[in-house]
Amino acid sequence: MQALASLGSSRYIDERILSEYEEPTISNYYSGPFSILNGLNSLFWDKISNTRARFHRGELTHSPSIRPSIMRSWQRSRAACVPSVGVPMVLLNHVEFHTIIKKNEFFVTIAARIMDELLENILPSKSCIILTDADGVYLHTIGAGEGFGRGTTCPLRGLISRETVDGTTAMGLCLEEKAPVCVLGCEHYNSHFDGWSCAAAPIFDNKGNLVGSLSLTLERDKFHQHTFGLVIAAARAITEQMRLRRLLQEVQTLMELLGEAVVMVDANGAIRLINRYAKRLFHIREDVSGRDMSAIATVTGGDPMLVLGKSVKDGECSLRLADGTSQHCLFSTSPTPEGGLCVTLRESRRMHKLAGRITGGKAVYDFSDIKGDAPAMGQALRLARVASGNSMTTLILGESGVGKELFAQAIHNGGSRRDQPFVVVNCGAIPRDLVQSELFGYEAGAFTGANRQGAPGRFELADGGTLFLDEIGDMPLSAQVSLLRVLQEGEVTRVGGKRPTRVDVRVVAATHRDLTAAVHNGTFRQDLYYRLNILVITVPPLRRRQEDIAALARFFLQKTAKSLHRQVTEFAPEVMEWLLSYSWPGNVRELENLVERMTVVAEGARIELADLPPECVRGASCPPAGKVPESGLEGDTGMQGLVDALRAARGNVRAAAKELGVSRVTLYARIKRCGLDLEAIRGAL
């Protein structure tokens, strides 16, 4: 309370009060404790009391014996018809008071502590300290005298003190004039309060709006000039504390909006502020303000984090938390003016998840997107669902275009890691000398052209989620050694680095190569093959899924027509026959691409033979299964041979196609291209 006393000096109090009086004898009264035994003071009180009585009788409206502020209050009280005797009382009911208390909870919480300190500084004495809102409602009271009570048990809570209710009192006058005041003995408008002297000071919010008052009531004899100063100082302290607390709340709100862990420590390393993200990162729930940072986390590796006076940008460190768990973080620090440090931390896994999203590492397909009823496909789907129920390493085998990544995404989205990163690495598309840095990351200066701060690898980016290693059969032997270590130890070491980092990654690998043959010829490590060959899923080629081709073709047609806003709805029977007879070396990918191409060029609502690419009709690059190219059908000679074959077969297209050694679909396409009228040929027979 030393700070409170310093705000209300005796000189300020003397000048403020004495300036309202003309009689110098009053200075004796205000410069020391009151005493009704002092003859002069007794005469003074009698004079004030007599003047008040004459005022109530209407005999005067002004008097040099009464301070101007008191006289103004008396006049307002009389105008409001306030009684001059008796016990005026207006008390709110429970519901009304509860509503007001909830509204002022922040105000009361801050003021209560300062009120306790004020009471300690004026003991021992019979006194009461009262906090009101701007309407004069008693919000919180504490007292040292019998009957005053304390806190929520005080019967005074819910009373209203305003000039319009109980006349001139310190509280009512303070709220009316929004200034510090004291009302002493018979200066009160109502004689019921003559045995008391009161001091009150206004309390404002951070915008300068009046929010309430703080008052102190003492026996009239015990009032001292320093009492007034303490009340003013306490009110100002409440105002300042509210401003600071609001500012702190705004800072806390901003800290929460940052979306990352924020901790502020003082020059001794003690925690001053910590947001909820930081509590979550450090696995704590309780308030740790004031505790040393080392009590919740210690740095066990990487860059030093708490270096006072030093700024760090994007440092990395490993932490040992108070609960015994470990955490790997990215952090930045900035010194504060008073010698402390502001630290922002991002969990490496969270940042890597975000990086994975930015780089397109996201699984969008699930098992409902995999179409097919063929038995071989059913077996692959059954094993894939088994794989989604655990985190074991999975190997997907199949020709190019069968949908291996589709299976990998479905496995990821079907399991417990669905909300974590899904990172894709095409091992065959990365230059051989960059595979290790791409997979495992690298430290600063690890090689020429390396990022000055280093970079995490795909394993770190996939931490907590799934890493899909496509075309793993093309991975260099040097990278296979490091991959095997990660699968066995669950740790990665960056290129150029020495300390390993633990990662929790589910690996799904895929290849179109025969890994058994690769092991035999020495291009794939046998130990890695055994480590991958735990749960193997073989996705069948499309030629082994004849019963799925029609359904897949219709699905791709519907999908493409919708995305391209094309009114194409079906295949001509001849086109569907061609699709069913084709061998599909490019598998499902080739089917989807072909359907998309035909949907674009189709002129009507149905895809016709003429919409097939010319190379497919000629059989140049996609000959139907079991058939030969129709090189004999080109030019005029070819067309004459076509007509002869149709005539010989009496217009039967199937028989003519068999004679020519081509499919019926190909023959129909050739008839259309040559402009032949099949019905006319039949009619001429």
C-alpha positions in Angstrom: 0.0 0.0 0.0 3.0 2.3 0.0 2.1 3.1 -3.6 -1.4 4.0 -2.6 -0.3 6.4 0.1 2.1 8.2 -2.2 -0.7 9.0 -4.7 -2.6 11.0 -2.1 -0.1 13.4 -0.4 -1.2 15.5 2.6 -0.4 18.7 0.7 -2.9 17.6 -2.1 -5.6 16.7 0.5 -5.1 20.0 2.5 -5.4 22.2 -0.6 -8.3 20.3 -2.0 -10.4 20.5 1.1 -9.2 23.8 2.7 -9.9 25.6 -0.6 -13.6 25.1 0.0 -13.6 26.9 3.4 -13.0 30.5 4.3 -12.5 30.1 8.1 -8.8 29.5 9.0 -9.8 27.7 12.2 -11.0 24.8 10.1 -7.3 24.0 9.2 -6.9 22.6 12.7 -9.8 20.3 12.0 -8.3 19.0 8.7 -4.7 18.8 9.7 -5.1 16.3 12.5 -7.4 13.6 13.9 -10.9 14.8 14.8 -11.9 14.9 18.4 -15.3 15.7 19.8 -13.5 16.5 23.0 -11.9 19.5 21.4 -14.0 22.5 22.3 -13.3 24.4 19.0 -14.3 21.3 17.0 -17.4 20.8 19.0 -18.4 24.4 18.3 -17.6 23.8 14.6 -19.8 20.7 14.4 -22.6 22.5 16.2 -22.3 25.3 13.6 -22.6 22.9 10.7 -25.5 21.1 12.3 -27.4 24.3 13.0 -26.8 25.5 9.5 -28.2 22.1 8.1 -31.2 22.5 10.3 -31.9 26.0 9.0 -31.4 24.6 5.4 -34.0 21.9 6.0 -36.4 24.5 7.4 -36.0 26.5 4.2 -34.4 29.5 6.0 -31.3 29.6 3.8 -29.9 28.3 0.5 -26.2 29.2 0.9 -23.8 29.6 3.8 -20.1 30.3 4.1 -20.0 27.6 6.9 -20.8 24.9 4.4 -18.4 23.8 1.6 -19.8 24.6 -1.9 -19.8 20.9 -3.0 -21.8 19.9 0.1 -24.3 22.8 -0.4 -24.8 21.8 -4.0 -25.5 18.2 -2.9 -27.9 19.4 -0.2 -29.8 21.4 -2.8 -30.0 18.4 -5.2 -31.2 16.2 -2.3 -33.9 18.5 -1.3 -35.1 18.8 -4.9 -35.3 15.0 -5.0 -37.4 15.0 -1.8 -34.9 12.9 0.0 -35.9 12.5 3.7 -33.6 14.3 6.2 -34.1 11.8 9.0 -34.7 8.1 9.4 -33.1 5.1 7.7 -33.4 5.4 3.9 -33.0 2.1 2.2 -33.4 0.8 -1.3 -32.4 -2.9 -1.7 -32.4 -4.9 -5.0 -34.0 -8.3 -5.1 -31.8 -11.4 -5.6 -32.4 -11.7 -9.4 -31.6 -8.1 -10.1 -28.5 -8.1 -8.0 -27.3 -11.4 -9.5 -27.5 -9.8 -13.0 -25.6 -6.8 -11.9 -22.9 -8.8 -10.2 -22.4 -11.0 -13.3 -22.0 -7.8 -15.4 -19.4 -6.4 -13.0 -17.5 -9.6 -12.2 -14.3 -8.3 -13.8 -14.5 -5.0 -11.9 -15.2 -6.7 -8.5 -12.4 -9.3 -8.9 -9.8 -6.6 -9.4 -11.1 -4.2 -6.7 -11.5 -6.9 -4.0 -7.7 -7.4 -3.6 -7.0 -3.7 -3.4 -9.8 -3.2 -0.9 -8.2 -5.9 1.3 -4.9 -4.0 1.3 -6.7 -0.7 2.1 -8.4 -2.2 5.1 -5.1 -3.6 6.4 -3.7 0.0 6.3 -6.4 1.6 8.4 -6.8 -1.1 11.1 -7.5 -1.1 14.0 -10.7 0.9 13.6 -14.4 0.4 13.1 -14.7 0.9 9.4 -16.3 -0.3 6.2 -15.0 -0.2 2.6 -17.6 -0.2 -0.1 -17.4 -0.7 -3.8 -20.3 0.5 -5.9 -21.1 0.5 -9.6 -21.9 3.7 -11.5 -25.5 3.5 -10.3 -24.6 3.3 -6.6 -25.3 -0.4 -6.1 -23.1 -2.0 -3.4 -21.1 -4.7 -5.2 -18.6 -5.6 -2.6 -18.0 -4.7 1.0 -15.5 -5.4 3.7 -15.5 -4.1 7.2 -13.7 -4.3 10.5 -16.8 -3.4 12.6 -19.6 -5.6 13.8 -22.5 -5.7 11.4 -20.5 -4.7 8.3 -19.7 -8.2 7.2 -17.4 -9.2 4.4 -17.7 -10.2 0.8 -20.8 -12.2 -0.2 -22.0 -12.6 3.4 -22.4 -8.9 3.9 -26.1 -7.8 4.3 -25.2 -4.4 2.7 -24.7 -5.9 -0.7 -27.5 -4.9 -3.1 -28.1 -1.6 -1.3 -28.3 1.5 -3.5 -26.6 4.8 -2.4 -27.4 7.8 -4.5 -28.2 11.4 -3.7 -31.8 10.7 -4.8 -32.0 7.9 -2.3 -30.1 8.9 0.9 -29.1 12.4 0.2 -25.6 13.7 0.7 -23.1 10.9 1.2 -19.6 10.4 0.0 -20.7 7.8 -2.5 -23.6 9.7 -3.9 -21.7 12.9 -4.2 -18.7 11.2 -5.8 -20.9 9.5 -8.4 -22.7 12.8 -9.1 -19.6 15.0 -9.5 -17.2 12.2 -10.7 -14.5 13.5 -8.3 -13.0 12.4 -5.0 -15.0 13.8 -2.0 -15.3 13.4 1.7 -18.4 14.0 3.7 -17.8 14.4 7.4 -20.3 14.0 10.3 -23.3 16.4 10.0 -22.3 17.4 6.5 -24.5 14.4 5.5 -28.0 15.5 4.4 -29.6 12.9 6.6 -28.8 13.1 10.3 -28.9 9.3 10.5 -25.3 9.4 9.2 -23.9 12.1 11.5 -21.8 9.7 13.5 -19.7 8.8 10.4 -17.2 10.4 8.2 -16.8 9.1 4.7 -14.4 9.4 1.8 -15.1 8.3 -1.8 -13.2 8.4 -5.1 -14.5 7.6 -8.6 -13.2 4.6 -10.7 -13.0 4.8 -14.5 -12.4 2.3 -17.2 -9.7 2.5 -19.9 -11.9 4.8 -22.0 -12.5 7.3 -19.2 -16.1 6.1 -18.5 -17.2 6.1 -14.9 -17.7 2.5 -13.7 -18.2 3.0 -10.0 -16.8 4.3 -6.7 -14.7 3.2 -3.8 -15.6 4.6 -0.4 -14.4 4.3 3.2 -16.6 4.9 6.2 -15.1 5.5 9.6 -16.3 6.8 13.0 -16.3 10.5 12.8 -13.6 10.9 15.4 -11.2 8.6 13.6 -11.1 10.3 10.2 -7.7 11.7 9.2 -6.5 13.6 6.2 -4.4 10.6 5.1 -7.5 8.4 5.0 -8.8 10.5 2.1 -5.4 10.1 0.3 -5.5 6.3 0.7 -9.0 6.1 -0.8 -8.0 8.2 -3.8 -4.9 6.1 -4.3 -6.8 2.9 -4.0 -9.4 4.0 -6.5 -6.7 5.1 -8.9 -5.0 1.7 -8.4 -8.2 -0.1 -9.3 -8.6 2.0 -12.4 -5.0 1.3 -13.4 -5.3 -2.4 -12.6 -8.4 -2.6 -14.8 -6.6 -0.9 -17.6 -3.6 -3.2 -17.3 -5.8 -6.3 -17.0 -7.7 -5.3 -20.1 -4.5 -4.7 -21.9 -3.3 -8.1 -20.7 -6.5 -9.7 -21.9 -6.0 -8.1 -25.3 -2.4 -9.4 -25.4 -3.6 -12.8 -24.3 -6.3 -12.8 -27.0 -3.7 -11.9 -29.6 -1.5 -14.6 -28.3 -4.3 -17.2 -28.8 -5.0 -15.9 -32.3 -1.4 -16.4 -33.4 -2.1 -20.1 -33.7 1.3 -21.1 -32.2 2.7 -21.5 -28.7 3.8 -18.3 -27.0 5.7 -18.0 -23.8 7.1 -14.8 -22.2 9.7 -15.1 -19.5 11.4 -12.5 -17.4 15.1 -11.8 -17.0 15.3 -14.7 -14.5 13.7 -17.2 -16.7 10.3 -17.2 -14.8 7.2 -17.5 -16.9 5.1 -14.3 -17.2 2.6 -15.2 -19.9 1.7 -18.5 -21.6 -1.1 -19.2 -24.0 -3.2 -22.3 -24.4 -1.3 -23.5 -27.4 1.9 -23.5 -25.3 0.1 -25.4 -22.5 -1.0 -28.0 -25.0 2.5 -28.3 -26.4 4.0 -28.7 -22.9 1.3 -31.0 -21.7 0.2 -28.8 -18.8 -3.2 -27.6 -17.6 -2.5 -25.7 -14.4 -1.4 -22.0 -14.2 2.4 -21.9 -14.3 2.9 -18.2 -14.2 5.8 -17.3 -12.0 7.4 -20.7 -12.3 10.8 -21.2 -13.9 10.7 -22.4 -17.5 12.9 -25.4 -16.6 10.0 -26.7 -14.5 8.0 -27.4 -17.6 10.6 -28.2 -20.2 14.3 -28.6 -20.7 16.3 -28.5 -23.9 18.0 -31.9 -24.6 19.3 -31.3 -28.1 19.5 -28.8 -31.0 19.8 -25.1 -30.7 19.7 -23.4 -27.2 16.3 -21.8 -26.7 16.5 -19.4 -23.7 19.4 -17.1 -24.5 18.5 -13.8 -22.9 19.2 -10.8 -25.1 19.5 -12.8 -28.3 17.0 -13.1 -31.2 16.6 -16.4 -32.9 14.6 -17.1 -36.1 13.5 -20.6 -36.9 15.7 -22.5 -34.5 15.1 -26.2 -33.8 15.4 -28.1 -30.5 14.4 -31.2 -28.7 12.6 -30.8 -25.4 12.1 -33.1 -22.4 8.8 -32.2 -20.9 7.9 -32.4 -17.2 5.7 -35.5 -17.8 8.7 -37.4 -19.2 7.7 -37.2 -22.9 9.8 -35.6 -25.7 8.9 -32.9 -28.1 10.7 -31.6 -31.2 10.0 -27.9 -31.9 10.8 -25.1 -34.2 11.1 -21.8 -32.3 11.9 -18.1 -32.6 12.8 -15.7 -29.8 12.9 -11.9 -29.3 14.2 -10.0 -26.3 11.8 -7.8 -24.3 12.6 -4.3 -23.1 13.0 -5.4 -19.5 15.5 -8.1 -20.3 13.1 -11.0 -20.7 12.4 -13.1 -23.7 9.3 -13.8 -25.9 9.4 -17.3 -27.3 7.2 -18.7 -30.0 7.2 -22.4 -30.6 5.7 -24.6 -33.3 5.5 -28.4 -32.9 7.6 -29.8 -35.8 4.8 -32.3 -36.6 2.2 -29.5 -36.9 4.4 -27.4 -39.2 5.3 -30.4 -41.3 1.6 -31.2 -41.6 1.0 -27.7 -42.9 4.0 -28.0 -45.3 2.5 -31.2 -46.6 -0.7 -29.5 -47.4 1.1 -26.7 -49.2 3.1 -29.1 -51.3 0.0 -31.1 -52.2 0.5 -34.0 -49.8 -3.1 -34.8 -49.1 -5.1 -38.0 -49.4 -8.5 -37.3 -51.0 -9.7 -40.8 -51.9 -11.2 -43.5 -49.7 -12.4 -47.0 -50.3 -15.7 -45.8 -51.8 -13.8 -44.3 -54.7 -12.3 -47.7 -55.7 -14.7 -49.3 -58.2 -14.8 -53.0 -59.1 -16.5 -56.3 -58.4 -13.9 -58.7 -60.0 -12.8 -61.4 -57.5 -9.1 -60.3 -57.8 -10.1 -56.8 -57.0 -12.2 -58.0 -54.1 -9.2 -59.7 -52.6 -7.0 -56.6 -53.0 -9.7 -54.5 -51.3 -10.0 -56.9 -48.4 -6.3 -56.7 -47.7 -6.3 -52.9 -48.1 -9.0 -52.6 -45.4 -6.9 -54.9 -43.1 -4.0 -52.5 -43.7 -6.0 -49.5 -42.8 -6.7 -51.0 -39.4 -3.1 -50.9 -38.3 0.1 -49.0 -38.9 2.3 -51.8 -40.3 4.4 -51.2 -43.4 2.5 -52.1 -46.5 3.7 -53.0 -50.0 1.4 -52.4 -53.0 2.3 -54.3 -56.2 0.8 -53.8 -59.7 1.4 -52.6 -63.2 1.5 -48.9 -64.1 -2.0 -47.4 -64.1 -3.8 -49.9 -61.9 -4.4 -47.4 -59.1 -1.7 -48.1 -56.5 -1.8 -44.5 -55.1 -5.6 -44.7 -55.0 -5.2 -47.8 -52.7 -2.5 -46.0 -50.6 -4.8 -43.0 -50.1 -7.7 -45.2 -49.1 -5.6 -47.0 -46.6 -4.5 -43.7 -45.1 -8.0 -42.3 -44.9 -9.5 -45.5 -43.6 -7.2 -45.5 -40.5 -6.5 -43.5 -37.4 -4.0 -41.3 -39.2 -6.6 -39.8 -41.6 -6.2 -36.3 -40.1 -2.4 -36.4 -40.3 -0.2 -35.7 -43.3 -0.1 -38.0 -46.4 3.1 -37.3 -48.2 4.0 -38.8 -51.6 7.5 -39.5 -52.9 8.1 -40.8 -56.4 11.4 -42.5 -55.9 11.9 -42.8 -59.7 11.4 -39.1 -60.4 14.1 -37.8 -57.9 17.7 -37.4 -59.2 19.7 -40.2 -57.6 22.1 -37.9 -55.8 19.2 -36.0 -54.2 17.1 -39.0 -53.0 18.6 -39.1 -49.5 18.3 -35.3 -48.8 14.7 -35.4 -50.2 13.7 -38.3 -47.9 15.7 -37.5 -44.8 16.3 -33.8 -45.0 19.6 -32.0 -44.6 21.5 -29.7 -42.3 22.7 -26.2 -43.1 25.7 -26.3 -45.4 25.4 -30.1 -46.0 26.1 -29.6 -49.7 26.5 -26.9 -52.3 23.3 -25.1 -52.9 21.7 -26.3 -49.6 19.4 -24.0 -47.8 21.3 -21.9 -45.2 18.9 -23.1 -42.5 18.6 -26.7 -43.6 15.4 -28.4 -44.5 13.3 -31.3 -43.2 12.9 -34.4 -45.3 9.7 -36.1 -46.4 9.9 -38.4 -43.4 9.8 -35.4 -41.0 7.0 -33.8 -43.1 5.0 -37.0 -42.8 5.5 -37.4 -39.0 2.3 -38.7 -37.4 0.9 -39.6 -40.8 1.7 -41.7 -43.9 4.6 -41.6 -46.3 3.8 -43.2 -49.7 6.9 -44.3 -51.5 5.9 -44.8 -55.1 8.1 -46.7 -57.4 10.3 -47.9 -54.6 11.9 -50.4 -56.9 13.8 -47.4 -58.5 15.3 -46.3 -55.2 19.2 -46.2 -55.2 20.9 -48.7 -53.0 22.5 -46.0 -50.9 19.1 -44.6 -49.9 17.8 -48.1 -49.2 20.2 -48.5 -46.3 18.9 -45.3 -44.7 15.3 -46.3 -45.3 15.9 -49.6 -43.6 17.2 -47.8 -40.6 14.2 -45.6 -40.4 11.8 -48.6 -40.6 13.7 -50.4 -37.9 14.6 -47.6 -35.5 11.9 -45.0 -36.1 14.6 -42.3 -36.4 15.9 -40.1 -39.2 19.3 -38.4 -39.5 19.5 -35.5 -41.9 22.2 -35.4 -44.5 25.2 -33.6 -42.8 23.6 -34.1 -39.4 24.7 -36.1 -36.4 21.7 -36.2 -34.1 18.7 -38.5 -35.0 15.1 -37.3 -34.8 12.4 -39.6 -33.8 9.5 -39.9 -36.3 6.2 -41.7 -36.2 5.5 -42.6 -39.9 3.4 -45.3 -41.5 5.1 -46.3 -44.7 3.2 -47.6 -47.7 5.4 -48.5 -50.6 4.4 -49.4 -54.2 6.2 -50.6 -57.3 5.4 -52.0 -60.7 8.7 -53.9 -60.7 9.4 -57.5 -59.7 11.2 -56.9 -56.5 12.1 -60.6 -56.1 14.0 -60.4 -59.4 15.6 -57.1 -58.3 16.9 -58.8 -55.2 18.4 -61.6 -57.2 20.2 -59.3 -59.6 21.4 -57.1 -56.8 19.5 -53.9 -57.5 17.3 -54.1 -54.4 18.5 -55.0 -50.8 17.2 -58.3 -49.6 16.9 -57.1 -46.0 14.8 -54.1 -47.1 12.6 -56.4 -49.2 11.9 -58.6 -46.2 11.1 -55.5 -44.1 8.6 -54.3 -46.7 7.2 -57.7 -47.5 4.9 -57.8 -44.5 1.5 -57.0 -45.8 1.5 -57.2 -49.6 -1.5 -56.1 -51.7 -1.5 -57.0 -55.4 -3.8 -54.8 -57.5 -4.9 -56.7 -60.6 -4.4 -55.3 -64.1 -7.6 -54.3 -66.0 -7.3 -57.2 -68.4 -8.0 -59.5 -65.5 -11.0 -57.5 -64.5 -13.2 -57.9 -67.7 -16.4 -57.7 -65.6 -15.4 -54.3 -64.3 -14.6 -52.5 -67.6 -18.1 -51.5 -68.5 -18.9 -50.1 -65.1 -15.6 -48.2 -65.0 -16.2 -46.8 -68.5 -19.7 -45.6 -67.5 -18.3 -44.1 -64.3 -15.6 -42.2 -66.1 -18.1 -41.0 -68.7 -20.4 -39.6 -66.1 -17.5 -38.0 -64.2 -16.0 -36.4 -67.3 -19.3 -35.2 -68.8 -20.2 -33.5 -65.5 -16.8 -31.8 -65.1 -16.8 -30.6 -68.8 -20.5 -29.8 -68.9 -21.1 -32.2 -71.8 -24.4 -33.8 -72.5 -22.9 -37.2 -73.3 -24.6 -40.0 -71.5 -23.9 -43.4 -73.1 -21.7 -45.6 -75.4 -22.8 -47.0 -78.7 -22.9 -50.9 -78.4 -20.1 -51.2 -80.9 -17.9 -48.9 -78.8 -18.6 -50.9 -75.6 -17.8 -54.1 -77.5 -14.5 -52.5 -78.5 -13.7 -51.5 -74.9 -14.4 -55.0 -73.7 -12.2 -56.6 -76.3 -9.2 -54.3 -75.8 -6.2 -55.5 -73.7 -5.6 -52.3 -71.9 -1.8 -52.3 -71.4 -2.2 -48.9 -69.6 -4.8 -50.3 -67.3 -7.4 -48.1 -65.6 -5.4 -44.9 -66.3 -5.6 -45.6 -70.0 -9.3 -46.3 -69.9 -10.0 -43.1 -68.0 -7.9 -41.0 -70.5 -9.6 -42.7 -73.5 -13.1 -42.1 -72.2 -12.2 -38.5 -71.4 -10.9 -38.0 -74.9 -14.0 -39.5 -76.5 -16.3 -37.4 -74.3 -14.7 -34.3 -75.6 -15.0 -35.1 -79.3 -18.4 -36.7 -79.3 -20.9 -34.7 -81.3 -24.1 -36.1 -79.8 -25.4 -37.7 -76.6 -23.7 -41.0 -77.5 -20.1 -41.9 -78.1 -19.8 -43.6 -81.5 -17.1 -45.6 -83.2 -16.0 -42.5 -85.1 -15.1 -40.9 -81.7 -12.4 -43.5 -81.1 -8.9 -42.2 -81.8 -7.8 -43.2 -85.4 -4.8 -45.1 -84.0 -7.1 -47.3 -82.1 -9.2 -48.1 -85.1 -6.1 -48.7 -87.2 -4.6 -50.7 -84.4 -1.4 -48.8 -84.7 -0.7 -48.4 -81.0 -3.7 -50.0 -79.3 -4.7 -53.1 -81.2 -7.6 -55.1 -79.8 -6.7 -58.2 -77.9 -5.9 -61.2 -80.1 -6.4 -59.2 -83.4 -4.1 -58.0 -86.1 -3.8 -54.6 -87.6 -6.0 -53.8 -90.5 -3.3 -52.7 -92.8 -5.1 -54.5 -95.7 -8.0 -52.1 -95.4 -6.2 -48.9 -96.4 -6.6 -47.1 -99.7 -8.9 -47.9 -102.7 -7.8 -51.5 -102.8 -8.6 -51.9 -99.1 -12.1 -50.4 -99.6 -12.8 -52.7 -102.7 -11.7 -55.6 -100.5 -14.1 -54.5 -97.8 -17.0 -54.3 -100.2 -16.2 -57.8 -101.6 -16.0 -59.2 -98.1 -19.4 -57.8 -97.2 -21.0 -59.1 -100.4 -19.4 -62.5 -99.9 -20.9 -62.6 -96.4 -24.2 -61.4 -97.7 -24.0 -58.2 -95.6 -23.2 -60.1 -92.3 -20.7 -57.8 -90.6 -19.6 -60.5 -88.1 -18.8 -63.0 -90.9 -17.1 -60.3 -93.0 -14.9 -59.2 -90.0 -13.9 -62.9 -89.4 -13.0 -63.2 -93.0 -10.8 -60.1 -92.9 -9.3 -61.0 -89.5 -10.5 -57.9 -87.7 -13.0 -57.2 -85.0 -16.6 -56.3 -85.8 -16.1 -53.0 -84.1 -13.1 -52.2 -86.3 -15.1 -53.2 -89.4 -18.0 -50.9 -88.5 -15.6 -48.0 -88.0 -14.0 -48.7 -91.4 -17.4 -48.9 -93.1 -18.3 -45.5 -91.7 -15.0 -43.9 -92.6 -15.3 -45.1 -96.2 -18.8 -43.8 -96.5 -20.3 -47.1 -97.4 -24.1 -47.7 -97.1 -24.4 -51.1 -95.5 -28.1 -51.3 -96.2 -27.6 -50.5 -99.8 -25.0 -53.3 -100.1 -27.4 -55.7 -98.5 -30.3 -54.6 -100.7 -28.2 -55.1 -103.9 -27.6 -58.8 -103.1 
